[in-house]
Amino acid sequence: MEKHDIQTREDVELLVNQFYDKIKIDGQLGGIFWGAIGENWSEHLEIMYRFWQTILLKESTYTGSPFRPHASMPLQATHFDRWMQLFIETVDALFVGPTAATAKLQAQSMASMFLKRIETKRQSPEKFIQ
């Protein structure tokens, strides 16, 4: 398969599906995600399709607060590092181009922000605003 840039909802679905296929079986992340999502993978994937479609294709299909479900999860910096490793591997295996590069940059930005907010909440829960 010749690589192209992320251009359509189908491209977003391919990215999300292959990424979460890796997450589900990952020794470091699988248990956390299965614990949070349970058997509701199709619902979670649909949310992720809309989230990335909004970010990458500029099609406003996602509404919500992406941080909120992660706020109380037992996540550490190593989890975000692994998440980024799998995400970058998946993007690079499937796509090439400016939107693919944006996907990686946006994921890194989001991972950094989530980690910072989680650490802030743990250090000063009384001051934390969701």
Secondary structure, DSSP 4 states (H G I P E B T S, - for coil): ---B---SHHHHHHHHHHHHHHHHH-TTTHHHHHHHHTT-HHHHHHHHHHHHHHHHH------S-SSGGGTTS---HHHHHHHHHHHHHHHHHHB-SHHHHHHHHHHHHHHHHHHHHHHHHHH-GGG---
